[in-house]
Amino acid sequence: MSITPAVVSRIKFIGGMNIAEKRVPQDGRVNFKSGDKDIDLRISSIPSVFGEKIVIRIATALGLNLKRDEIGFLPANMRLFDTVINKDHGIVLVTGPTGSGKSTTLYTVLREKNNDEINIVTVENPVENIIPGITQVDINVKAGLTFASVLRSILRQDPDIIMVGEIRDQETADLATTAAITGHLVCSTLHTYDAPSAVIRLCDLGVEPFLVSAALVGVISQRLIRKICPRCKVSYQASQEELDVLKPILEEGERSITLYKGEGCSYCNNTGYKGRTAIHEIMPVTPRLRRAIYDRASVDEIKAIAIEEGMITLYEDARIRVLQGVTSYEEFLSFYISIQ
């Protein structure tokens, strides 16, 4: 007799889910302490023809408590980051696929802004990290607490900074835009593959380009890449193929460079990698970009202007990490294929 149903029921019970309901997807959550670490388990169940499927996402509070210099910004991107977040009103978007560290970056912004004189309110699904001094609201769709309904109520709470976990629909996008234009700093996330695409995504949600151009102050797009294991890290001379790919960021006339890779050891489970770092594409909305957005420029036109205005693309950031020895050429290629 299979023990699977019993295991599934036990996991659902621990996660505060309805063990009698097997016909609809459910979400649950468990918090516990392991040694000195706070562990957060996100549980998702979904019915299938073979029975319920359970996925557990493991997160630690440590990963959400990074300081800005621990996130992995290049010096140039650190300056762009400051340009974007040091505004008193407007929309700041953090974009990227699921699991790219968007929440970590948002929490870093909130902690930097948090003090007794600033009223910060968040609406999240779910609240991932408790920050003392900040009002954090957990979404509960069954109780009528959606992103849009909570955001509408938050605007009556005299906030200085609003963090919306994700802009998912036109109503939320419209409310966030209105809040930004009326003097609030709004921080949120979108699922786009690069920074310029966030502009198009907002417009696709139904926000007029003239409102996007007025409200948006910056976009931070990011990915996570694996770092070479420090215990089995070895150097080698780049091949001609590697030189050709890395050429745009090499010194003129440079014909030989040293790259790094992990050979694999017990410390990294023979993968050659240990830990991850973020690469970024940060796009402050300059007057020139604001005009392009107002004029309904295409994503390619917006990207070209952003690069001319100083934006470092995700692709360029990843190439720089290869030269720095942070990651391997193979990891760079894997990332490059993922964004094509």
C-alpha positions in Angstrom: 0.0 0.0 0.0 1.4 3.4 -1.0 2.2 5.8 1.8 2.0 8.8 -0.5 -1.5 9.9 0.4 -0.6 9.8 4.1 2.6 11.8 3.5 0.7 14.4 1.4 -2.0 14.8 4.1 0.6 15.2 6.8 2.4 17.9 4.8 -0.8 19.7 4.1 -1.8 19.5 7.8 1.6 21.0 8.9 1.2 23.8 6.3 -2.3 24.7 7.6 -4.1 23.5 4.5 -7.4 21.7 4.2 -6.5 18.0 4.2 -10.1 17.0 3.2 -10.0 19.1 0.0 -8.2 17.3 -2.8 -9.9 18.8 -5.8 -8.4 22.3 -5.9 -4.9 23.8 -5.6 -3.9 25.0 -2.2 -1.0 27.0 -0.7 0.4 26.6 2.8 3.3 27.8 4.9 5.5 26.6 7.7 8.0 28.6 9.8 10.5 27.0 12.1 14.0 27.4 13.5 16.9 25.1 12.6 19.9 26.0 14.7 20.4 29.7 14.3 18.5 29.9 11.0 14.8 30.9 10.5 13.5 28.5 7.8 10.3 29.3 5.8 8.6 26.6 3.8 6.2 27.5 1.1 3.9 24.5 0.2 1.9 24.2 -2.9 -0.5 21.4 -3.8 -2.2 20.7 -7.0 -4.6 17.8 -8.0 -3.5 15.5 -10.9 -4.7 12.3 -12.5 -2.2 10.4 -10.3 -3.2 12.2 -7.1 -2.0 15.4 -5.4 1.4 16.8 -6.2 3.3 18.7 -3.5 6.1 21.2 -4.1 7.9 22.7 -1.1 10.0 25.9 -1.6 12.6 26.4 1.0 13.7 29.9 2.0 15.8 31.3 4.8 15.4 34.8 6.3 19.1 35.3 5.9 18.7 35.4 2.1 16.2 38.3 2.5 18.4 40.3 4.9 21.2 41.1 2.6 22.8 44.6 2.6 23.3 46.4 -0.6 27.0 45.5 -0.8 26.1 41.8 -0.4 23.6 41.7 -3.3 26.4 41.8 -5.9 26.2 45.2 -7.7 29.0 46.2 -9.9 30.3 49.7 -8.8 28.6 51.3 -11.9 25.3 49.6 -11.1 25.6 50.6 -7.4 25.5 54.2 -8.6 22.6 53.6 -10.8 20.8 51.8 -8.0 21.2 54.9 -5.8 19.9 57.1 -8.6 16.8 54.9 -8.8 15.9 54.5 -5.1 16.8 57.9 -3.9 13.5 59.4 -5.1 10.7 60.7 -3.0 8.0 59.6 -5.4 7.5 57.5 -8.5 7.4 53.8 -9.3 10.5 51.6 -8.9 10.1 48.1 -10.5 12.3 45.1 -9.9 11.9 42.5 -12.7 13.0 39.0 -13.5 11.7 35.4 -13.5 10.6 33.5 -10.4 13.5 32.8 -8.1 15.7 35.7 -9.4 16.0 37.5 -6.1 13.4 40.2 -6.6 12.1 40.0 -3.0 15.7 40.3 -1.6 16.3 43.5 -3.6 12.9 45.0 -2.6 13.6 44.3 1.1 17.0 45.9 0.8 15.4 49.0 -0.5 12.8 49.0 2.3 15.4 48.5 5.1 17.5 51.4 3.7 14.5 53.7 3.7 13.1 52.5 7.0 13.2 55.0 9.9 10.8 56.5 12.5 9.9 59.4 10.3 8.8 57.4 7.2 5.5 55.5 7.0 6.2 52.4 4.9 3.4 50.0 4.1 3.6 46.7 2.2 1.1 44.4 0.6 2.5 41.0 -0.1 1.5 37.4 -1.0 2.8 36.2 1.4 4.8 38.4 3.7 8.3 36.9 3.4 10.3 38.7 6.0 9.1 40.7 9.0 10.8 44.2 9.2 10.2 46.0 12.5 8.7 49.5 12.0 7.0 48.7 8.7 3.3 47.9 8.3 3.1 44.6 6.3 -0.2 43.3 5.0 -0.7 39.7 3.9 -3.0 39.0 0.9 -6.0 36.8 1.6 -8.1 36.5 -1.6 -10.8 34.4 0.2 -11.3 37.3 2.7 -11.4 39.8 -0.2 -7.9 41.1 0.5 -6.4 41.4 -3.0 -3.5 43.5 -4.1 -5.8 46.1 -5.5 -8.2 46.3 -2.6 -5.4 46.5 0.0 -3.6 49.1 -2.1 -6.7 51.2 -2.3 -7.0 51.1 1.6 -3.3 51.8 2.0 -3.6 55.1 0.2 -5.9 56.2 3.0 -3.1 55.4 5.6 -0.9 58.4 4.6 2.0 56.3 3.5 5.4 57.7 2.3 6.5 54.4 0.7 4.3 51.6 -0.6 5.6 48.1 -1.6 3.3 46.0 -3.7 4.5 42.4 -4.0 3.6 42.2 -7.6 1.6 44.2 -10.2 -0.6 41.5 -11.8 -3.5 43.3 -13.3 -4.7 46.6 -14.7 -6.5 47.7 -11.5 -3.3 47.2 -9.4 -1.2 48.9 -12.1 -3.6 51.9 -12.3 -3.6 52.3 -8.5 0.2 52.1 -8.3 0.5 54.7 -11.0 -1.9 57.0 -9.3 -0.1 56.6 -6.0 3.3 57.4 -7.6 2.0 60.5 -9.4 0.4 61.8 -6.2 3.6 61.8 -4.3 4.3 58.3 -3.0 7.3 56.1 -3.7 5.9 52.7 -5.0 8.1 49.7 -5.2 6.9 46.5 -6.9 7.8 43.6 -9.2 7.0 42.5 -12.7 7.8 39.3 -14.5 9.8 40.6 -17.5 13.1 39.4 -19.0 14.8 42.8 -19.0 14.4 46.3 -17.8 13.1 48.0 -21.0 10.4 45.3 -21.3 8.9 46.5 -18.0 7.7 49.7 -19.8 5.9 47.7 -22.4 4.4 45.3 -19.8 2.9 48.3 -17.9 1.4 49.5 -21.1 0.1 46.0 -21.9 -1.7 46.0 -18.5 -3.6 49.0 -19.7 -1.7 52.0 -18.2 -1.4 54.8 -20.8 2.1 55.6 -22.0 1.9 59.2 -20.8 1.1 58.0 -17.3 4.0 55.4 -17.4 6.4 58.2 -18.5 5.2 60.4 -15.7 5.2 57.8 -12.9 8.1 55.4 -13.6 11.5 56.4 -12.1 13.5 53.3 -12.7 13.6 49.5 -13.4 16.0 47.0 -11.9 16.1 43.7 -13.8 18.1 40.8 -12.4 19.1 37.2 -12.5 21.0 34.8 -10.3 24.1 33.0 -11.5 26.2 30.4 -9.8 29.6 31.3 -8.3 32.7 29.2 -8.8 33.5 27.1 -5.7 36.5 28.8 -3.9 38.0 25.5 -2.8 38.4 23.9 -6.3 38.7 27.1 -8.4 41.4 26.8 -11.0 42.6 29.2 -13.7 43.2 28.5 -17.4 43.9 30.5 -20.6 40.9 31.4 -22.6 40.3 29.7 -25.9 39.9 31.7 -29.1 36.1 31.1 -29.0 36.0 32.5 -25.5 38.1 35.5 -26.5 35.8 36.2 -29.4 32.7 36.2 -27.1 34.4 38.3 -24.4 36.1 40.7 -26.9 33.7 43.7 -26.4 34.8 44.1 -22.8 38.5 43.4 -23.2 41.3 46.0 -23.4 42.2 46.9 -27.0 44.8 44.6 -28.3 44.4 42.1 -25.5 45.0 38.6 -26.9 45.4 36.4 -23.9 43.2 36.4 -20.7 42.9 34.1 -17.7 39.5 32.6 -16.9 38.4 30.4 -14.0 36.4 27.3 -13.4 35.6 24.9 -10.6 37.0 21.4 -11.0 34.5 19.9 -8.5 35.2 18.8 -4.9 33.3 17.5 -1.8 32.6 21.1 -0.6 30.5 21.9 -3.7 29.2 18.3 -4.3 31.5 18.0 -7.3 29.5 20.7 -9.2 32.3 23.3 -9.3 29.9 25.9 -8.0 29.1 27.2 -4.5 26.5 29.9 -3.8 25.0 32.4 -6.2 25.2 36.1 -6.9 23.0 38.5 -8.8 23.6 40.2 -12.1 21.7 43.4 -12.9 20.3 45.7 -15.6 19.4 49.0 -14.0 17.5 51.6 -16.0 16.9 55.0 -14.4 14.2 56.8 -16.4 16.0 59.9 -17.7 14.3 62.8 -19.4 15.2 61.3 -22.8 13.7 57.9 -21.9 10.7 59.6 -20.4 10.1 61.3 -23.8 10.6 58.0 -25.7 8.0 56.2 -23.4 5.6 59.1 -23.9 6.0 58.7 -27.7 5.2 55.0 -27.5 8.7 53.9 -28.5 9.3 50.2 -29.1 11.2 48.0 -26.6 14.2 48.0 -28.9 14.2 51.8 -29.1 13.9 52.1 -25.3 16.8 49.7 -24.8 19.0 51.5 -27.3 18.4 54.8 -25.5 18.9 53.3 -22.1 22.3 51.9 -23.1 23.3 55.3 -24.5 22.3 56.8 -21.1 24.6 54.4 -19.2 22.6 51.2 -18.6 24.7 48.0 -18.4 22.8 45.1 -19.8 22.4 41.7 -18.1 24.5 40.2 -20.8 27.4 42.7 -20.2 27.2 42.3 -16.4 27.4 38.5 -16.9 30.5 38.8 -19.2 32.2 41.1 -16.6 31.6 38.4 -13.9 33.4 35.9 -16.1 36.5 38.2 -16.4 36.4 38.8 -12.7 36.5 35.1 -11.9 33.2 35.2 -10.1 31.6 32.7 -12.5 32.6 30.4 -15.3 32.4 30.8 -19.0 30.0 27.8 -19.1 27.7 29.4 -16.6 27.7 32.6 -18.7 26.7 30.6 -21.8 23.9 28.9 -19.9 22.6 32.3 -18.9 23.0 33.7 -22.4 20.9 30.8 -23.9 18.2 31.4 -21.2 17.6 35.0 -22.3 17.4 34.3 -26.1 
